[in-house]
């Protein structure tokens, strides 16, 4: 199964929802990083939320969710562009056994930044509510839309999934018990069921409701190597600084933490970047 976000609508209730299922977009994000399972799963849950918000934006924008604090997980970032192409990383200082968001990030903060095609970026702060990513973003999404919302998240080494529900403004008029009924049904979902085919899962949870399932939007992992950007950065340092690093270390090593990639250059890079006149190493 490829990664996707599927929106759906309870046509008789004025309630909307979305199902996020990340597989091939999630596994490369943590591959080769040796995260402790609670850190890895936290990153996966944030990735699922980021894809959910990105797919629901009304205008094209890049979304970045950053979790930062004094706890064992000092930094966690997930970035998603207009085409739902994602990348992310986490930084943790010690081995973790806790799955509590508060214990992992301490008295930290969650920042959500939207950068459109033009203009200044817009940032919102997500308060850490309860002990989980789901509770924190459930509260944020309800506040931002001024409508009640619910969120279920699950992540492991293989996949990261999420189920989102939100009442629309006329939900109470259409069916006064509809929102409570749909919540109770959704609360029966088991974590492993979030990976079922969307039609199967929704049919199992909401068998008596009329649900319209929309075509899914694909989500992908996107972290291509960009040696041109790295070379441009070296040019900006200037020939003297580049030669100084080479003289001290014998090579230049640059680590792209977000994409978990390394770039290495030997003495030949001086002539490649600055021409023969820039070469002074012996």
Helices and strands as residue ranges (DSSP letters): E 4-10, E 15-22, H 27-30, H 37-55, E 61-68, E 73-80, E 85-92, H 101-105, E 109-116, E 122-126, H 133-145, E 149-155, E 160-167, H 171-174, H 178-186, G 191-195, H 198-205, E 211-213, E 217-218, E 220-221, H 227-237, H 239-249, E 252-256, E 261-265, H 268-274, G 276-278
